Amino acid sequence: MGKITGFLDIARHDRSYVPVAERLKTFSEFTQPLPPAEVAEQAARCMDCGIPFCHNGCPVNNLIP
C-alpha cells in the first residue's frame, strides 16, 4: 500500500507523448515513460482498495478477480 493520504496529496501525472511531427517519421513507441522517481510517487497514490476499475470497462468482457 502507498501513502494513506497519497491520493489526496499527490497530483495525478500521466505519460507524455512524442510530438506528432516526430511520430510521422518512425514507427517507434509514441508514449514516453515516467522517470522511476515519478513512477514511485504515482504508485504511492494507490489506496489498495481491491476494486479493479478496469473490470467495468474491459473491451473483451474478461471477469477480472
TORMI-686170 format. One record per residue: residue number from 1; residue in three letters; chain; y, z, x of N, C-alpha, C, O in turn. Coordinates in nm, 3 decimals. Each point is the difference from the previous one (the first is absolute). Example, Ala and Ser with C-alpha at 12.3 -4.5 7.8 and 13.67 -1.06 7.14 Angstrom:
BEGIN
PT,pos,code,unit,n.y,n.z,n.x,ca.y,ca.z,ca.x,c.y,c.z,c.x,o.y,o.z,o.x
PT,1,Ala,A,-0.569,0.780,1.319,0.119,0.000,-0.089,0.120,0.000,0.090,-0.002,0.066,0.104
PT,2,Ser,A,0.107,-0.138,-0.139,0.119,0.006,0.082,0.109,0.073,-0.077,0.111,0.017,0.051
This chain:
BEGIN
PT,pos,code,unit,n.y,n.z,n.x,ca.y,ca.z,ca.x,c.y,c.z,c.x,o.y,o.z,o.x
PT,1,Met,A,-0.118,0.000,0.085,0.118,0.000,-0.085,0.123,0.000,0.088,-0.001,0.059,0.108
PT,2,Gly,A,0.105,-0.123,-0.152,0.124,-0.006,0.074,0.087,0.121,-0.028,-0.047,0.105,-0.042
PT,3,Lys,A,0.174,-0.123,0.065,0.096,0.106,-0.027,0.010,0.021,-0.152,0.007,-0.098,-0.075
PT,4,Ile,A,-0.008,0.220,0.030,-0.003,0.029,-0.144,0.120,-0.060,-0.072,-0.015,-0.052,-0.111
PT,5,Thr,A,0.133,0.059,0.169,0.119,-0.057,-0.063,0.036,-0.136,0.059,0.111,-0.049,-0.019
PT,6,Gly,A,-0.206,-0.012,0.093,0.026,-0.127,0.066,0.042,-0.110,-0.095,0.088,-0.080,0.033
PT,7,Phe,A,-0.149,0.074,-0.151,0.032,-0.105,-0.097,0.147,0.008,-0.042,0.062,-0.103,-0.027
PT,8,Leu,A,-0.008,0.223,0.022,0.140,0.018,-0.039,0.095,-0.012,0.119,0.112,-0.049,-0.014
PT,9,Asp,A,-0.157,0.095,0.130,0.089,0.007,0.117,0.008,-0.130,0.080,0.103,-0.028,0.061
PT,10,Ile,A,-0.210,-0.050,-0.061,-0.007,-0.119,0.084,0.012,-0.124,-0.088,-0.077,-0.016,-0.095
PT,11,Ala,A,0.173,-0.070,0.126,0.019,-0.123,-0.078,-0.112,-0.099,0.030,-0.051,-0.005,0.112
PT,12,Arg,A,0.014,-0.074,-0.211,-0.105,-0.100,0.017,0.056,-0.118,0.078,0.109,-0.050,-0.029
PT,13,His,A,-0.186,0.006,0.129,0.036,-0.118,0.077,-0.115,-0.098,-0.009,-0.117,0.039,0.011
PT,14,Asp,A,0.148,-0.163,-0.032,-0.102,-0.103,-0.007,0.005,-0.083,0.127,0.094,0.011,0.079
PT,15,Arg,A,-0.194,-0.093,-0.060,0.000,-0.088,0.117,0.113,-0.101,-0.012,0.046,-0.031,-0.109
PT,16,Ser,A,-0.003,-0.020,0.223,0.101,-0.105,-0.001,-0.070,-0.135,0.011,-0.119,-0.006,0.032
PT,17,Tyr,A,0.192,-0.098,-0.056,-0.057,-0.134,0.000,0.070,-0.088,0.103,0.118,0.019,0.029
PT,18,Val,A,-0.193,-0.114,0.025,0.055,-0.099,0.092,0.090,-0.091,-0.084,-0.038,-0.037,-0.111
PT,19,Pro,A,0.155,0.000,0.161,0.089,-0.089,-0.076,-0.071,-0.131,-0.039,-0.086,-0.049,0.073
PT,20,Val,A,0.124,-0.006,-0.187,-0.064,-0.120,-0.052,0.007,-0.115,0.100,-0.098,-0.074,0.015
PT,21,Ala,A,0.209,0.057,0.052,0.014,-0.109,0.097,-0.106,0.010,0.110,-0.048,-0.103,0.049
PT,22,Glu,A,0.012,0.223,-0.009,-0.103,0.019,0.102,-0.140,-0.019,-0.059,-0.090,-0.050,0.068
PT,23,Arg,A,0.072,0.088,-0.193,-0.131,-0.015,-0.065,-0.042,-0.145,-0.011,-0.118,-0.032,0.008
PT,24,Leu,A,0.216,-0.056,-0.027,-0.030,-0.142,-0.018,-0.054,-0.064,0.127,-0.058,-0.108,-0.006
PT,25,Lys,A,0.075,0.172,0.121,-0.040,-0.057,0.128,-0.142,0.037,0.041,-0.054,-0.057,0.095
PT,26,Thr,A,-0.008,0.151,-0.165,-0.130,0.051,0.043,-0.083,0.046,-0.119,0.052,0.017,-0.110
PT,27,Phe,A,-0.179,0.002,0.134,-0.088,0.054,-0.103,-0.033,0.146,0.028,-0.097,0.053,-0.054
PT,28,Ser,A,0.176,0.011,0.137,-0.024,0.140,0.037,0.036,0.093,-0.116,0.063,-0.040,-0.097
PT,29,Glu,A,-0.105,0.164,0.112,0.030,0.103,-0.100,0.152,0.013,-0.015,0.072,0.001,0.100
PT,30,Phe,A,-0.024,0.010,-0.223,0.145,0.007,-0.020,0.049,0.141,-0.030,0.121,0.022,-0.009
PT,31,Thr,A,-0.213,0.072,-0.006,0.044,0.139,-0.015,-0.003,0.067,0.135,-0.090,-0.025,0.081
PT,32,Gln,A,0.186,0.109,-0.056,0.008,0.070,0.127,-0.039,0.146,-0.024,0.059,0.066,-0.085
PT,33,Pro,A,-0.158,-0.016,0.159,-0.044,0.138,-0.023,0.105,0.102,0.041,0.085,-0.027,0.085
PT,34,Leu,A,-0.093,0.142,-0.146,0.089,0.110,0.037,-0.043,0.056,0.135,-0.118,-0.006,0.034
PT,35,Pro,A,0.211,0.061,0.043,-0.036,0.066,0.125,-0.089,0.122,-0.030,0.012,0.060,-0.107
PT,36,Pro,A,-0.100,-0.021,0.201,-0.091,0.113,-0.024,0.070,0.129,-0.044,-0.053,0.072,-0.085
PT,37,Ala,A,0.168,-0.042,0.139,0.071,0.122,-0.039,0.042,-0.006,-0.147,-0.006,0.100,-0.071
PT,38,Glu,A,0.048,-0.218,0.026,0.042,-0.014,-0.139,-0.121,-0.001,-0.095,0.010,0.046,-0.114
PT,39,Val,A,-0.122,-0.100,0.161,-0.123,0.005,-0.080,-0.040,0.145,-0.025,-0.036,0.036,-0.112
PT,40,Ala,A,0.043,0.046,0.216,-0.034,0.141,-0.015,0.096,0.070,-0.096,-0.042,0.083,-0.080
PT,41,Glu,A,0.170,-0.119,0.088,0.099,0.060,-0.090,-0.028,-0.040,-0.144,0.008,0.084,-0.091
PT,42,Gln,A,-0.041,-0.211,0.068,-0.030,-0.046,-0.135,-0.129,0.063,-0.053,-0.011,0.029,-0.119
PT,43,Ala,A,-0.086,-0.008,0.207,-0.125,0.064,-0.041,0.025,0.144,-0.044,-0.074,0.053,-0.083
PT,44,Ala,A,0.177,0.010,0.137,0.033,0.138,-0.038,0.051,0.008,-0.144,0.009,0.109,-0.056
PT,45,Arg,A,0.025,-0.223,-0.004,0.045,-0.002,-0.139,-0.117,0.017,-0.097,0.021,0.035,-0.117
PT,46,Cys,A,-0.144,-0.058,0.164,-0.118,0.008,-0.087,-0.020,0.142,-0.050,0.000,0.095,0.079
PT,47,Met,A,-0.017,-0.081,-0.208,-0.023,0.131,-0.060,-0.148,0.028,-0.017,-0.037,0.108,-0.047
PT,48,Asp,A,-0.050,-0.205,0.084,-0.145,0.014,-0.012,-0.038,0.048,-0.140,-0.076,0.094,-0.017
PT,49,Cys,A,0.132,-0.162,-0.082,-0.020,0.042,-0.139,-0.134,-0.045,-0.057,-0.042,0.050,-0.104
PT,50,Gly,A,-0.025,-0.144,0.171,-0.129,-0.046,-0.049,0.008,-0.106,-0.107,-0.103,-0.037,-0.058
PT,51,Ile,A,0.221,-0.013,0.028,0.017,-0.103,-0.102,0.027,-0.133,0.069,0.109,-0.019,0.054
PT,52,Pro,A,-0.206,-0.074,-0.055,0.023,-0.129,0.064,0.085,-0.089,-0.091,-0.045,-0.043,-0.106
PT,53,Phe,A,0.166,0.016,0.148,0.090,-0.082,-0.083,-0.045,-0.145,-0.008,0.044,-0.073,-0.088
PT,54,Cys,A,-0.132,0.032,0.180,-0.048,-0.138,-0.004,-0.104,-0.019,-0.112,-0.030,-0.113,-0.036
PT,55,His,A,-0.025,0.221,-0.018,-0.104,-0.008,-0.103,0.047,-0.079,-0.122,-0.073,-0.084,-0.052
PT,56,Asn,A,0.194,0.111,0.006,0.052,-0.067,-0.120,0.036,-0.145,0.024,-0.001,-0.080,-0.093
PT,57,Gly,A,0.032,0.044,0.218,0.048,-0.135,0.026,-0.096,-0.087,0.078,0.042,-0.102,0.054
PT,58,Cys,A,-0.170,0.139,-0.046,-0.095,-0.077,0.078,-0.019,-0.138,-0.062,-0.039,-0.010,-0.116
PT,59,Pro,A,0.068,-0.099,0.192,-0.009,-0.135,-0.057,-0.143,-0.045,-0.030,-0.020,-0.092,-0.080
PT,60,Val,A,-0.081,0.157,0.142,-0.138,-0.038,-0.027,-0.074,0.108,-0.079,-0.123,-0.001,-0.007
PT,61,Asn,A,0.199,0.092,-0.052,-0.054,0.105,-0.087,-0.106,0.088,0.065,-0.096,0.042,-0.066
PT,62,Asn,A,0.112,-0.014,0.196,-0.091,0.092,0.066,0.024,0.141,-0.049,0.114,0.040,-0.022
PT,63,Leu,A,-0.222,0.035,0.006,0.012,0.141,-0.036,0.011,0.079,0.129,-0.098,0.017,0.073
PT,64,Ile,A,0.216,0.031,-0.044,0.026,0.070,0.124,-0.022,0.148,-0.024,0.060,0.059,-0.089
PT,65,Pro,A,-0.149,0.003,0.171,-0.028,0.143,-0.022,0.119,0.088,0.027,-0.009,0.122,-0.015
